[in-house]
């Protein structure tokens, strides 16, 4: 496990609590010195792990564990025929993917792990999204000039803030639960009508726009122009009344759907806040700029980048366990065993033996698109 090189990334792919389980698989563990420091783990916490430098690690590692995709330089250093596990952004980074092909790396993208029951313990998208939803609720409460809970004081009664969560996936559900615990009146919307029961079980009120868009793999499908118009008209009314809006709607491999337009933002009360968790894929709000606080007529729009990394210790612990559960399927008696009849292994494979296994990525790369 090397130290993460991506700017701002504080997570780590190996934590002390999984050292013993990994050792039982019959593997030797190598780690770059200082790799866990940003996540709150000192080198001395990694008992039984050989500490080395990055150059030695890349030369020796048969299996490399990463959080962020390797840089082009890092991809070129991978041992030929080795295995790479991590978030690999299969929808982008064609130069990196070509380098993985050149090195004949068996790359497994965590984003591609199928959403089936037996793969739930490997689903790092969900484990990290739950942290993102929690942190988004705290950000909203911090930036909002209104208190979330109702307070009865000698100076009078403070009414609770109104929070609106857009998207009831893992991140959205955690945001609903957290804003509710903070005392806000919480509403939520998702194009997947099946989420209504989940929203209500957490104490939120489900907003029905009359648009349903269930898609494959638990994600929402793309809306038609007429559906988007109907959705926006109903949501605009609710957004205008909210003190805090947390937006989480995303479609893997595509730009985030635009749900909150400029006109809707201008209807919001001064002091209202929008936390846009889809900022890195374009944002759900027309005014979102990734990583920046935008003040539009008194309404603050903030699209945090890599928000999960701000809770690096617990995020790393969850992510490392996800990787361990995937490695259990790949290692038998200390040796690599890639069972291509296993749906988890087959579906999550991005590249293997100089070929791109993920069909959309193969079509894009071989078609010459960037």
N, C-alpha and C positions, 0 to 999 in steps of 0.2 A: 504494500500500500504506500503510494507516494503522497507527498504533501500536495494539497490542492493549489493550483497555480492561478486559477481564475480570479480576477479582482473581486474583492468583497466576499469570497466564499470562505465561510468559517467552519463548515461541516467537515466531517472526516468519515471515511468508509469503514474504519475498524475501530472498535471501542473495547476497553478492557473486559467488559462482561461477556464478549463472544470469543475471547481467546481460548478458553478451555474447551467449549464446544467445537471450535474449529480444529484444535489440536487432536481431538478425538477422531476427526475424519482422517487423520494420518498425514497432515500437511505440515510443512515447515513455514513459519511466518516471518516475513521480512517487512520492515517498515522504515520509511525515511525518517531520520531524526527530526524531532519537532513537529511531526505531522499532526499530532493531536492537540497541540497547545491552544490553538484558536477555538477549539471546542471544549476546553477546560480540562484536558487530560495531559499530564506530564509524561515524559518518556519513562519515568520510573513506575508509572501505573501499568505499563505494558510488560508485565512479567512473562518471560518465556518467548518474547518476540525479539528477533535479531534486528538491531538498529543499524542502519547503513546509510550511505549517501544515495542520491537519486541515480547517478550513473551506474553504480553496482546493481541497484534494484532493478532497473529496466533491463539490464543484461541477463539477470538470473531468473526473474519472475516468469513462471509458467502460467500463472493466473494473476491478473492485475485488477485491483478493486479501486474504483474511482467514484466520485460524486458527480462532478461536472465532466463533460466530454473532454478528452485529451486535446491539447493544442496540436497543430500540425507537426510541430517539432517533437512533441511527446509521442505522437502516433508513429513517427518515423523511428523512434527508439525502441519500440516494443519488440520483444523477442519474436522471431519468426515462428508462426504456428502456435503462439500463445493464446490465452483466453482473456478477454476484457469484459468486465461487468461494470455497468454504471448507467447514468443518464447520458445518452449518446445523441440526442436531438436528430433522429433519423430523417426528419423532414427538411433539414438544412445541412450545411457543412459538407458539400460534395468533395472538396479537396481532401478533407480529413478521411472521408469514407474511401476514397481512392487509395489513400496511403494505407489504410487498414487492409484493403485488397492486396496491395503490393506486398505487405508483410504476412499475408495469409493468416491474419488474425481472426479467431472465432469471437466475434463481438456480439454481446448480448445486451440489448437495450432495455432498461427497466421500463421505459414507456410502452414497450410492446408486450409486456407480460399480459396474457389474456385475463379478462375479468370473469374467471370461473371460480367456483367455490373452493377448490383445492389450491388455488393460487392466491387466496386472500392474504396469507401470511407473507407473500412475496411482493404484494402490491405496494410499492414505494410511492407511487403517485398518490394513493389514498393516505398513507401514513404521513407524508409531508404536507398534503393538502389540509389535513386536520389541524396541523400547527399553523398553517397560513390563515385559516379561518379564525382561529383563536386570537392570533396576533392582530388581524385586521380589526376585530372588535375592540381590542385595547387601543389601537391607533385611533379609531373613530371616537372612542370615549375621551382620549387624550386631546385630540384636536378640536372637539366640539366645545363651544363655550357654555353649553348647557349641561347640567348634571343628568346622568342617565336615570338614577333611581328617584322615586318620590321621597321627599323629606318633609317631615312635619316638625317645625321649629318654632321657637318663641317669636321669631320674626315673620312667621307665616308658613304656608305650605308651598313647597316646590313641586310642580307637576313633573311627572316622568317624561323623559325624552322619547321621541318616536324614532325607531330604527327600522329601516327597510332593507331586507337582504334579497338580492337578485341572483338567482341560481341556487338550487337546493341540492348540490352535489355534496361531497365530503366537506369541502371548505365552507360552503354555504350553511350546512347543517351545524357545523361547529360554531360559526358566527352567530347563528340563531340562538344556540344554546348559551353562548357567552354573553351576548347582549341581553338576553332574558335574565341571566344570573346577575348581571350588573344593574338590573332594575328597569330597563327600557321597555316600552310597549313595542313589541316586535311583530312586524309583518314580513311575509316572504312570498316570492314568486319564482316559479320555474315553468318552462314550457312543457315539462313532463308531468302530466296530471297525476301520475302514480306517486309523486313525492308529497302530495297533499297530506296524507296520513302521517308521514314522517315529520313534516313541519309542525303539524298540530300536536304530535306527541311530545314535542320540545317546548310547547307553550306558545308557538307562533300562530298568527292568523294567516291563512293561505289566501292569496289574491288570485281570483279567477278572471283571466282575460278572455276566455273562450278559445284560446289557441293551444293546441296540443301538438307536440313534436317529438315523440319518443323516437330514439334512433338506436343504432346497434351498439353493443358493448356497454350499455348503461349511459351513453352520452346522448345529447340532444342532436337531432338532425338540423340542417340549415333551414331557416324559414323562407317561405315565399315572400314576395314583395307585399302582397295583400295581408299576409299573416303578420309581417313586421309592423305594418301600419296599424293594424288592430291592436297589437301588443303595446306599441308605443303610446297610443291614445289613452288606454286604460292605465298604464304604468305612470304616465306623465302626471296624472291627477294625484296618484299616491306619492310619487317622488316629491311633488311640490309641497306636500304636507309633512315630509320627513325632516327630522333634525340630522339624521345620519343615514347615509346609504352605503351599503357594502355590496359591490358588484363582483361576481365570481364567474360569469358565464364565459365559457371557452369551448372551442371545437379543436381537437388535436390536429395539428398540421395545417390549420387555416387561421387567417386573421380573426381576432375576436369579434363577435357580432356587435355592431353599434346599437346600443339600446337607449342611451341617454344623449339626446342632442342638445345643442347650444340653447335652443329656445326653452327646453325643459329646465335646464340649469338656471336660466334667467327668471324662472317662475319660483325657484326655491327661496326660502327665507335667508336673509343675511345671517351669517354665522353657521349655516348648514355645512355639512361635510360629506364628501364622496370619497370612499376608499375603493380604488379600482384595482382588484387583484389580477385583472386580465391585461394590465399595462404592458407587460413584456411581449404580448402578441398583438399589440395595437390599441388595446383598451376598449372597454364597453361604453365609455363616455367620449363624446366627440372632442372634448377639450383636454383629455388626459395626455400627459407627457411623462413617459416612464422615468421614475426616479425624481420627479420634480413636484413641488407644491405650487399649484396654480390657484391664484385668487381671482375669481371672476365675479365682480360685483358683490364681493363679500362672501361668496361661496368658495370653500376650499376644496380643490380636487387633487387628490394625491394618489399616484400610482406607484406603490413601492416595488423595488426590484429585489428579487431573491429574498422575500420576506421570511422564508423558512429559516434562512441562515441566521436570523436574529435570535433564534432559540436553538443555537448550535448544539448544545449539550444533549438535550432530549431528542432533537431532530436526528442527530448522529446515532444515538442509541437505537432509535426506531429503524433508521435506514440500514445500519449494520446488521440488525436482526433480519431485515428483509433479504439482504445479500446472503447471509448465512443460510437461510431457508432455501434460496436458489442453489447455493453451492451443494447442499445436501443431495440435490438431484443430479449433480454433475460429478461427484467424487465418491468412489467406492474403494474402500481399503487403501486409501492414499493415492489412488490413480484416477486420472480423468476418464470419465465414462459418459459420453454424450449420447443419450438415447433419443434418436430422432423420432421415435414413435410417441414420445412424451409431448403432449400438446404445449406444455409450458416452455420446454426447451425449443421446440420447433417454431412456435409463434414468436418468441422473444429474440430469436437469432436475427441479427442484422447482416453480418457477413460471416462466411466460413469457407475455408479452402480456396480463397481467391474469387469467391462468388458472392453476390448480394442475394440474400435469402428473403429479404422483405420486399414483396412485389412492388408497392408504390415507390419505394426508394430506388429499386432497380430500374423501373420504367423512367424515373426522372433522371437518374445519373446516366443511363445508357442513351437517353434521348438528348443528352447534352445540355440539360437545363441547369441553371445555377441556383 
